[in-house]
Amino acid sequence: MARAVGAGQPVLILKEGTSRSRGRAAQRNNIAAAKIIAEMVRSTLGPRGMDKILVDSIG
């Protein structure tokens, strides 16, 4: 079975000057990001979701 070049190595595409956080700071950043995403999609979920998630022709 052929292996792809760089298989298993993540490809990261970040803006110039992006900072990296570790430990508690990274945990706080991830929690804040999850809360923002949850707030954005809250009205699209559940039995009365109103199909507010937009989907293009590709899916």
Order of alpha helices (4+ residues) and beta strands (2+ residues): alpha
